[in-house]
Amino acid sequence: MKNLIIASTSTLHGGAYLEYLLPTLKNHFGNCETILFIPFARPGGMSHDEYTERVAVAFSKINKKIIGLHTFENPIEAIKNADGIFTGGGNTFLLVSQLYEHKVMDVLSEVITTGTPYLGTSAGSNITGISMQTTNDMPIIYPPSFKTLSAIPFNLNPHYLDPDLQSKHMGETRETRIKEFHAFNTTPVLGLREGSWLEVKGEKIILKGELTARLFRQNQLPEEISPETDLQFLGK
């Protein structure tokens, strides 16, 4: 049975890394002694070791040990044997490229489907959808495919921002970019605002947090989704 926490962000403004999620994560990883961390997205270009240490400090607050996937000679076996898995944020193009390079995209999908507890934030959440095509990230590297884990039957746009009518910024809004995606693709897209996350238990996909999420579907008006809504209907 699938068991995922899919969060828009790792850090809320003014808070420590993962602080707002720790009570949820304590329960989510309750039966896990060690959590396998996938540091491939490298936010700000930090090293795998630096990123893993940052995560280890946060998880020490709930008495969980972190070990980086990059330290294993056989990453496929590491994922198969993991108690729990966390994929952190950063650049989604880099993350997906590395998952394919290390040949772990398929095995990661398999263990998630069979119940290994999984946490994704930002880029690590992007990969739980059908594809990474609705990321906000720059294409700093070219992955062999945009296809990702398909753990949920739609795509995500983490860090979703509503248009600011007072802003003088003339670039595209997130909503505009998602409309561009839907000119060529039918996959629904959920705009996940900061502080929101999805709790996936089996086939149920429940929106958590205090904010609504914005749902985009091809040739339909965007819709606000209330917290505690089950989004499994998007797969039907």
PASEBA-1860 file (N, C-alpha, C; in nm, 3 decimals):
! residues 236
1> MKNLIIAS> 0.084/-0.120/0.000/0.000/0.000/0.000/0.087/0.125/0.000 ~ 0.060/0.215/-0.090/0.138/0.338/-0.096/0.129/0.416/0.035 ~ 0.241/0.479/0.071/0.248/0.554/0.197/0.344/0.671/0.177 ~ 0.289/0.783/0.129/0.372/0.897/0.091/0.328/1.026/0.159 ~ 0.425/1.112/0.186/0.403/1.253/0.218/0.469/1.332/0.105 ~ 0.390/1.415/0.037/0.437/1.489/-0.080/0.418/1.638/-0.050 ~ 0.526/1.706/-0.016/0.516/1.843/0.035/0.564/1.945/-0.068 ~ 0.500/2.061/-0.065/0.540/2.168/-0.156/0.681/2.216/-0.126
9> TSTLHGGA> 0.713/2.225/0.003/0.841/2.284/0.042/0.898/2.216/0.165 ~ 1.027/2.231/0.186/1.091/2.178/0.306/1.092/2.279/0.420 ~ 1.082/2.407/0.385/1.103/2.512/0.485/1.001/2.624/0.466 ~ 0.930/2.656/0.573/0.842/2.772/0.571/0.918/2.896/0.615 ~ 0.872/3.012/0.571/0.941/3.137/0.601/0.959/3.154/0.753 ~ 1.083/3.173/0.794/1.113/3.194/0.934/1.132/3.067/1.015 ~ 1.111/2.951/0.953/1.123/2.825/1.025/1.249/2.751/0.990 ~ 1.282/2.651/1.070/1.398/2.567/1.043/1.362/2.461/0.939
17> YLEYLLPT> 1.464/2.399/0.882/1.446/2.299/0.778/1.356/2.186/0.827 ~ 1.244/2.161/0.756/1.145/2.057/0.782/1.069/2.076/0.913 ~ 1.090/2.187/0.982/1.032/2.204/1.115/0.880/2.187/1.116 ~ 0.813/2.248/1.020/0.666/2.245/1.022/0.610/2.105/0.996 ~ 0.690/2.017/0.936/0.645/1.882/0.902/0.686/1.776/1.004 ~ 0.774/1.810/1.097/0.831/1.707/1.186/0.728/1.626/1.263 ~ 0.621/1.688/1.317/0.520/1.604/1.385/0.458/1.500/1.292 ~ 0.432/1.539/1.169/0.377/1.446/1.069/0.479/1.339/1.034
25> LKNHFGNC> 0.606/1.379/1.018/0.709/1.285/0.979/0.742/1.185/1.091 ~ 0.729/1.228/1.214/0.753/1.136/1.326/0.658/1.018/1.319 ~ 0.534/1.043/1.283/0.436/0.937/1.268/0.458/0.860/1.137 ~ 0.485/0.934/1.030/0.501/0.875/0.898/0.614/0.773/0.894 ~ 0.725/0.808/0.958/0.842/0.720/0.961/0.853/0.647/1.096 ~ 0.741/0.626/1.160/0.741/0.570/1.296/0.810/0.436/1.308 ~ 0.800/0.353/1.206/0.859/0.219/1.211/0.996/0.212/1.143 ~ 1.052/0.328/1.111/1.180/0.333/1.039/1.292/0.373/1.134
33> ETILFIPF> 1.395/0.292/1.141/1.512/0.330/1.221/1.604/0.420/1.141 ~ 1.621/0.389/1.013/1.708/0.464/0.924/1.631/0.505/0.799 ~ 1.654/0.628/0.754/1.588/0.679/0.634/1.693/0.704/0.527 ~ 1.669/0.650/0.409/1.759/0.668/0.296/1.728/0.802/0.230 ~ 1.828/0.888/0.221/1.809/1.021/0.164/1.868/1.027/0.024 ~ 1.790/1.079/-0.070/1.835/1.096/-0.208/1.869/1.243/-0.229 ~ 2.000/1.278/-0.234/2.042/1.419/-0.234/2.070/1.475/-0.374 ~ 2.024/1.404/-0.478/2.068/1.434/-0.614/2.027/1.572/-0.665
41> ARPGGMSH> 1.922/1.632/-0.608/1.874/1.760/-0.660/1.965/1.878/-0.623 ~ 2.046/1.865/-0.521/2.152/1.960/-0.485/2.111/2.109/-0.491 ~ 2.025/2.154/-0.400/1.982/2.295/-0.402/2.100/2.390/-0.386 ~ 2.104/2.492/-0.472/2.213/2.588/-0.466/2.347/2.531/-0.506 ~ 2.346/2.408/-0.561/2.471/2.344/-0.602/2.549/2.281/-0.489 ~ 2.489/2.269/-0.370/2.562/2.210/-0.257/2.598/2.064/-0.286 ~ 2.698/2.014/-0.217/2.743/1.877/-0.239/2.644/1.778/-0.179 ~ 2.655/1.653/-0.222/2.571/1.548/-0.166/2.594/1.533/-0.015
49> DEYTERVA> 2.719/1.542/0.026/2.749/1.529/0.169/2.691/1.644/0.250 ~ 2.705/1.766/0.200/2.650/1.882/0.270/2.498/1.871/0.284 ~ 2.435/1.829/0.177/2.289/1.818/0.179/2.244/1.710/0.277 ~ 2.312/1.599/0.275/2.276/1.489/0.364/2.294/1.529/0.510 ~ 2.398/1.602/0.539/2.420/1.648/0.677/2.309/1.742/0.721 ~ 2.265/1.829/0.632/2.156/1.921/0.664/2.029/1.844/0.700 ~ 2.001/1.742/0.623/1.883/1.659/0.648/1.899/1.580/0.777 ~ 2.019/1.529/0.803/2.045/1.450/0.924/2.019/1.532/1.050
57> VAFSKINK> 2.055/1.658/1.047/2.032/1.746/1.163/1.882/1.759/1.190 ~ 1.804/1.777/1.084/1.659/1.791/1.101/1.597/1.663/1.155 ~ 1.635/1.549/1.099/1.573/1.423/1.140/1.622/1.375/1.277 ~ 1.734/1.427/1.323/1.781/1.392/1.458/1.682/1.439/1.564 ~ 1.602/1.540/1.529/1.503/1.594/1.623/1.389/1.497/1.648 ~ 1.372/1.400/1.558/1.271/1.296/1.581/1.339/1.158/1.590 ~ 1.469/1.162/1.623/1.547/1.041/1.652/1.551/0.943/1.535 ~ 1.573/0.998/1.415/1.587/0.915/1.297/1.726/0.936/1.237
65> KIIGLHTF> 1.787/0.826/1.195/1.918/0.830/1.130/1.901/0.845/0.980 ~ 1.985/0.929/0.920/1.984/0.953/0.776/2.112/0.899/0.713 ~ 2.097/0.831/0.600/2.214/0.789/0.523/2.190/0.822/0.376 ~ 2.290/0.881/0.311/2.275/0.927/0.174/2.287/0.815/0.073 ~ 2.203/0.816/-0.029/2.209/0.715/-0.133/2.343/0.717/-0.205 ~ 2.405/0.835/-0.213/2.532/0.848/-0.286/2.647/0.772/-0.221 ~ 2.627/0.726/-0.097/2.735/0.654/-0.027/2.733/0.504/-0.054 ~ 2.634/0.455/-0.127/2.622/0.312/-0.154/2.685/0.276/-0.288
73> ENPIEAIK> 2.754/0.163/-0.292/2.809/0.114/-0.418/2.698/0.063/-0.509 ~ 2.593/0.010/-0.449/2.480/-0.045/-0.525/2.352/0.030/-0.486 ~ 2.321/0.139/-0.555/2.204/0.220/-0.517/2.071/0.146/-0.535 ~ 2.065/0.053/-0.628/1.942/-0.023/-0.649/1.910/-0.106/-0.526 ~ 2.009/-0.177/-0.473/1.989/-0.258/-0.354/1.960/-0.170/-0.232 ~ 2.023/-0.053/-0.227/1.998/0.039/-0.115/1.851/0.081/-0.111 ~ 1.795/0.110/-0.226/1.654/0.149/-0.232/1.564/0.031/-0.198 ~ 1.596/-0.087/-0.249/1.516/-0.205/-0.220/1.512/-0.236/-0.071
81> NADGIFTG> 1.621/-0.210/-0.002/1.633/-0.247/0.140/1.603/-0.133/0.236 ~ 1.563/-0.017/0.186/1.543/0.101/0.271/1.421/0.085/0.363 ~ 1.436/0.130/0.487/1.321/0.137/0.579/1.223/0.245/0.533 ~ 1.278/0.358/0.495/1.202/0.472/0.447/1.290/0.555/0.356 ~ 1.230/0.640/0.274/1.304/0.716/0.174/1.259/0.862/0.174 ~ 1.355/0.951/0.163/1.328/1.095/0.149/1.407/1.147/0.030 ~ 1.336/1.212/-0.064/1.401/1.281/-0.174/1.381/1.430/-0.155 ~ 1.492/1.503/-0.142/1.485/1.644/-0.113/1.471/1.731/-0.237
89> GGNTFLLV> 1.448/1.859/-0.212/1.429/1.955/-0.320/1.560/2.004/-0.379 ~ 1.546/2.088/-0.478/1.659/2.140/-0.553/1.618/2.153/-0.698 ~ 1.702/2.106/-0.788/1.672/2.116/-0.931/1.615/1.983/-0.982 ~ 1.493/1.989/-1.034/1.426/1.867/-1.078/1.492/1.804/-1.199 ~ 1.545/1.886/-1.290/1.615/1.832/-1.408/1.736/1.750/-1.364 ~ 1.811/1.803/-1.269/1.928/1.731/-1.219/1.886/1.604/-1.146 ~ 1.785/1.613/-1.062/1.738/1.497/-0.987/1.695/1.385/-1.081 ~ 1.612/1.417/-1.179/1.562/1.314/-1.271/1.677/1.255/-1.353
97> SQLYEHKV> 1.768/1.340/-1.398/1.883/1.294/-1.473/1.965/1.193/-1.393 ~ 1.987/1.221/-1.265/2.065/1.132/-1.180/1.992/1.002/-1.149 ~ 1.861/1.011/-1.130/1.784/0.889/-1.105/1.793/0.794/-1.223 ~ 1.788/0.849/-1.344/1.803/0.765/-1.463/1.947/0.716/-1.479 ~ 2.043/0.804/-1.452/2.184/0.763/-1.467/2.219/0.647/-1.375 ~ 2.165/0.651/-1.253/2.192/0.544/-1.157/2.095/0.427/-1.171 ~ 2.004/0.437/-1.269/1.910/0.329/-1.300/1.822/0.292/-1.180 ~ 1.775/0.394/-1.109/1.693/0.368/-0.991/1.550/0.422/-1.001
105> MDVLSEVI> 1.513/0.484/-1.112/1.377/0.536/-1.125/1.274/0.424/-1.111 ~ 1.295/0.313/-1.181/1.198/0.204/-1.178/1.191/0.138/-1.041 ~ 1.305/0.112/-0.979/1.302/0.046/-0.849/1.244/0.138/-0.742 ~ 1.266/0.267/-0.755/1.205/0.362/-0.661/1.054/0.359/-0.674 ~ 1.005/0.354/-0.796/0.861/0.342/-0.819/0.806/0.213/-0.758 ~ 0.880/0.105/-0.773/0.834/-0.026/-0.723/0.822/-0.027/-0.570 ~ 0.924/0.025/-0.501/0.919/0.017/-0.354/0.814/0.112/-0.298 ~ 0.791/0.225/-0.365/0.686/0.316/-0.321/0.550/0.249/-0.337
113> TTGTPYLG> 0.529/0.182/-0.449/0.402/0.115/-0.474/0.374/0.005/-0.373 ~ 0.479/-0.060/-0.325/0.461/-0.171/-0.231/0.467/-0.128/-0.085 ~ 0.479/0.003/-0.058/0.457/0.049/0.078/0.573/0.109/0.154 ~ 0.693/0.117/0.096/0.802/0.183/0.167/0.765/0.329/0.191 ~ 0.768/0.376/0.316/0.732/0.515/0.343/0.822/0.612/0.267 ~ 0.761/0.710/0.202/0.834/0.804/0.117/0.796/0.946/0.155 ~ 0.897/1.032/0.157/0.877/1.176/0.171/0.942/1.245/0.054 ~ 0.870/1.336/-0.009/0.927/1.422/-0.112/0.898/1.567/-0.079
121> TSAGSNIT> 0.997/1.652/-0.101/0.973/1.796/-0.091/1.021/1.861/-0.220 ~ 0.942/1.954/-0.272/0.980/2.032/-0.391/1.015/1.939/-0.508 ~ 1.140/1.935/-0.550/1.179/1.846/-0.660/1.147/1.701/-0.627 ~ 1.164/1.662/-0.503/1.132/1.527/-0.460/0.984/1.498/-0.463 ~ 0.902/1.603/-0.464/0.758/1.589/-0.483/0.724/1.587/-0.631 ~ 0.792/1.672/-0.708/0.769/1.675/-0.853/0.777/1.536/-0.914 ~ 0.872/1.456/-0.869/0.893/1.325/-0.932/0.787/1.223/-0.896 ~ 0.699/1.253/-0.802/0.593/1.158/-0.769/0.480/1.162/-0.872
129> GISMQTTN> 0.476/1.265/-0.956/0.373/1.276/-1.058/0.405/1.194/-1.181 ~ 0.322/1.212/-1.282/0.338/1.137/-1.407/0.461/1.183/-1.483 ~ 0.489/1.313/-1.479/0.610/1.366/-1.542/0.659/1.486/-1.464 ~ 0.781/1.531/-1.497/0.840/1.647/-1.431/0.814/1.775/-1.509 ~ 0.723/1.772/-1.606/0.708/1.881/-1.701/0.646/2.008/-1.643 ~ 0.596/2.001/-1.520/0.538/2.121/-1.459/0.624/2.174/-1.345 ~ 0.751/2.140/-1.346/0.846/2.198/-1.252/0.868/2.346/-1.281 ~ 0.916/2.419/-1.181/0.952/2.560/-1.198/1.100/2.578/-1.228
137> DMPIIYPP> 1.176/2.468/-1.235/1.322/2.477/-1.236/1.380/2.504/-1.374 ~ 1.502/2.558/-1.374/1.575/2.579/-1.497/1.632/2.446/-1.548 ~ 1.632/2.425/-1.681/1.685/2.301/-1.738/1.837/2.302/-1.745 ~ 1.902/2.286/-1.629/2.048/2.297/-1.622/2.118/2.174/-1.677 ~ 2.043/2.066/-1.693/2.098/1.942/-1.748/1.983/1.871/-1.817 ~ 2.014/1.786/-1.914/1.910/1.724/-1.996/1.888/1.579/-1.953 ~ 1.774/1.547/-1.890/1.748/1.408/-1.853/1.707/1.326/-1.974 ~ 1.724/1.195/-1.968/1.687/1.112/-2.083/1.537/1.102/-2.105
145> SFKTLSAI> 1.460/1.134/-2.003/1.315/1.131/-2.014/1.255/1.226/-1.911 ~ 1.136/1.279/-1.941/1.063/1.360/-1.845/0.971/1.273/-1.758 ~ 0.958/1.145/-1.791/0.869/1.058/-1.716/0.926/1.031/-1.577 ~ 0.836/1.031/-1.479/0.880/1.012/-1.341/0.805/0.895/-1.276 ~ 0.773/0.902/-1.149/0.732/0.783/-1.075/0.587/0.742/-1.095 ~ 0.501/0.836/-1.131/0.357/0.808/-1.146/0.298/0.747/-1.018 ~ 0.345/0.791/-0.903/0.288/0.746/-0.776/0.152/0.809/-0.752 ~ 0.128/0.923/-0.814/-0.003/0.987/-0.813/-0.044/1.009/-0.959
153> PFNLNPHY> -0.176/1.015/-0.987/-0.221/1.018/-1.127/-0.233/1.159/-1.185 ~ -0.144/1.248/-1.146/-0.143/1.384/-1.197/-0.005/1.443/-1.176 ~ 0.014/1.564/-1.223/0.141/1.635/-1.202/0.126/1.738/-1.091 ~ 0.238/1.780/-1.039/0.240/1.883/-0.935/0.312/2.008/-0.984 ~ 0.273/2.120/-0.928/0.351/2.243/-0.938/0.374/2.291/-0.795 ~ 0.483/2.242/-0.731/0.514/2.288/-0.595/0.546/2.438/-0.593 ~ 0.539/2.495/-0.476/0.566/2.639/-0.455/0.469/2.724/-0.538 ~ 0.348/2.674/-0.558/0.254/2.747/-0.645/0.229/2.887/-0.590
161> LDPDLQSK> 0.237/2.986/-0.679/0.214/3.126/-0.644/0.095/3.181/-0.722 ~ 0.006/3.249/-0.651/-0.104/3.318/-0.717/-0.053/3.446/-0.780 ~ -0.118/3.493/-0.887/-0.077/3.620/-0.948/-0.085/3.735/-0.848 ~ 0.017/3.817/-0.846/0.020/3.936/-0.760/-0.019/4.056/-0.844 ~ -0.139/4.106/-0.822/-0.190/4.215/-0.905/-0.115/4.346/-0.883 ~ -0.039/4.355/-0.773/0.037/4.476/-0.744/0.180/4.470/-0.798 ~ 0.220/4.353/-0.845/0.357/4.336/-0.891/0.378/4.399/-1.029 ~ 0.498/4.451/-1.051/0.536/4.507/-1.181/0.611/4.405/-1.267
169> HMGETRET> 0.623/4.285/-1.214/0.689/4.177/-1.289/0.607/4.143/-1.413 ~ 0.673/4.135/-1.528/0.602/4.113/-1.654/0.618/3.970/-1.708 ~ 0.683/3.884/-1.631/0.699/3.746/-1.676/0.571/3.665/-1.655 ~ 0.574/3.542/-1.705/0.456/3.458/-1.696/0.426/3.419/-1.551 ~ 0.297/3.412/-1.519/0.255/3.358/-1.390/0.260/3.206/-1.395 ~ 0.251/3.143/-1.278/0.246/2.997/-1.274/0.123/2.947/-1.350 ~ 0.013/3.017/-1.335/-0.109/2.976/-1.404/-0.091/2.979/-1.556 ~ -0.024/3.083/-1.606/0.002/3.093/-1.750/0.087/2.977/-1.798
177> RIKEFHAF> 0.191/2.943/-1.721/0.279/2.833/-1.762/0.207/2.699/-1.763 ~ 0.118/2.680/-1.669/0.042/2.555/-1.665/-0.056/2.550/-1.782 ~ -0.113/2.663/-1.819/-0.200/2.667/-1.938/-0.120/2.632/-2.064 ~ 0.004/2.675/-2.069/0.091/2.639/-2.182/0.114/2.488/-2.186 ~ 0.134/2.429/-2.069/0.149/2.283/-2.061/0.024/2.214/-2.114 ~ -0.093/2.266/-2.078/-0.218/2.202/-2.118/-0.254/2.227/-2.264 ~ -0.180/2.310/-2.332/-0.200/2.323/-2.477/-0.154/2.197/-2.549 ~ -0.069/2.116/-2.483/-0.012/1.997/-2.546/-0.030/1.869/-2.464
185> NTTPVLGL> -0.080/1.880/-2.340/-0.088/1.765/-2.250/-0.221/1.764/-2.176 ~ -0.272/1.644/-2.150/-0.400/1.629/-2.081/-0.386/1.604/-1.932 ~ -0.266/1.581/-1.884/-0.244/1.547/-1.743/-0.289/1.661/-1.651 ~ -0.375/1.633/-1.552/-0.412/1.737/-1.454/-0.288/1.784/-1.378 ~ -0.293/1.908/-1.331/-0.182/1.967/-1.255/-0.237/2.029/-1.128 ~ -0.177/1.995/-1.015/-0.217/2.053/-0.887/-0.113/2.155/-0.843 ~ -0.155/2.279/-0.830/-0.069/2.384/-0.776/-0.070/2.376/-0.624 ~ 0.043/2.336/-0.567/0.053/2.311/-0.423/0.122/2.430/-0.356
193> REGSWLEV> 0.046/2.500/-0.272/0.099/2.620/-0.207/0.189/2.584/-0.089 ~ 0.272/2.681/-0.049/0.368/2.659/0.059/0.296/2.623/0.190 ~ 0.347/2.521/0.257/0.286/2.475/0.381/0.181/2.368/0.360 ~ 0.155/2.332/0.234/0.059/2.226/0.202/0.133/2.099/0.163 ~ 0.067/1.987/0.185/0.124/1.860/0.141/0.012/1.761/0.111 ~ 0.048/1.655/0.040/-0.045/1.546/0.012/-0.007/1.427/0.097 ~ -0.106/1.365/0.155/-0.087/1.241/0.230/-0.148/1.128/0.148 ~ -0.064/1.038/0.102/-0.109/0.928/0.017/-0.106/0.799/0.098
201> KGEKIILK> -0.223/0.739/0.113/-0.238/0.610/0.183/-0.316/0.517/0.091 ~ -0.248/0.421/0.033/-0.314/0.337/-0.065/-0.354/0.420/-0.186 ~ -0.481/0.419/-0.219/-0.530/0.498/-0.332/-0.579/0.636/-0.291 ~ -0.591/0.661/-0.161/-0.637/0.791/-0.113/-0.524/0.895/-0.122 ~ -0.558/1.014/-0.169/-0.461/1.124/-0.184/-0.524/1.246/-0.120 ~ -0.492/1.273/0.006/-0.560/1.375/0.084/-0.475/1.503/0.092 ~ -0.536/1.616/0.058/-0.468/1.745/0.073/-0.463/1.785/0.220 ~ -0.343/1.813/0.269/-0.322/1.851/0.408/-0.268/1.993/0.418
209> GELTARLF> -0.280/2.051/0.539/-0.239/2.189/0.560/-0.360/2.279/0.568 ~ -0.335/2.407/0.584/-0.444/2.503/0.606/-0.493/2.570/0.478 ~ -0.419/2.556/0.369/-0.452/2.629/0.246/-0.518/2.540/0.142 ~ -0.593/2.604/0.053/-0.645/2.531/-0.062/-0.532/2.510/-0.163 ~ -0.555/2.418/-0.254/-0.464/2.397/-0.367/-0.541/2.431/-0.495 ~ -0.469/2.462/-0.602/-0.534/2.503/-0.726/-0.518/2.393/-0.830 ~ -0.631/2.344/-0.876/-0.633/2.232/-0.970/-0.658/2.282/-1.112 ~ -0.570/2.240/-1.202/-0.581/2.277/-1.343/-0.606/2.151/-1.425
217> RQNQLPEE> -0.709/2.157/-1.510/-0.736/2.050/-1.604/-0.756/2.109/-1.744 ~ -0.714/2.033/-1.843/-0.718/2.081/-1.981/-0.861/2.122/-2.019 ~ -0.873/2.242/-2.076/-1.000/2.295/-2.127/-1.106/2.315/-2.019 ~ -1.060/2.332/-1.893/-1.151/2.361/-1.783/-1.098/2.480/-1.703 ~ -1.188/2.550/-1.636/-1.146/2.659/-1.550/-1.074/2.603/-1.428 ~ -0.972/2.672/-1.377/-0.904/2.625/-1.256/-1.002/2.616/-1.139 ~ -0.973/2.526/-1.047/-1.062/2.498/-0.935/-0.982/2.498/-0.805 ~ -1.038/2.558/-0.701/-0.975/2.555/-0.569/-1.017/2.428/-0.495
225> ISPETDLQ> -0.919/2.356/-0.444/-0.942/2.230/-0.373/-0.921/2.253/-0.224 ~ -1.020/2.217/-0.144/-1.014/2.241/0.000/-0.931/2.136/0.072 ~ -0.868/2.174/0.184/-0.797/2.075/0.265/-0.888/1.958/0.302 ~ -0.830/1.842/0.312/-0.895/1.714/0.343/-0.971/1.655/0.225 ~ -0.960/1.717/0.107/-1.019/1.660/-0.014/-0.937/1.540/-0.059 ~ -1.006/1.434/-0.102/-0.939/1.317/-0.159/-0.931/1.335/-0.310 ~ -0.808/1.337/-0.363/-0.784/1.365/-0.504/-0.770/1.239/-0.590 ~ -0.806/1.124/-0.536/-0.792/1.003/-0.615/-0.884/1.003/-0.737
233> FLGK> -0.987/1.089/-0.736/-1.077/1.096/-0.852/-1.005/1.140/-0.979 ~ -0.890/1.203/-0.965/-0.815/1.247/-1.083/-0.757/1.131/-1.163 ~ -0.754/1.014/-1.102/-0.704/0.897/-1.172/-0.813/0.816/-1.240 ~ -0.936/0.866/-1.236/-1.048/0.789/-1.292/-1.093/0.850/-1.424
END
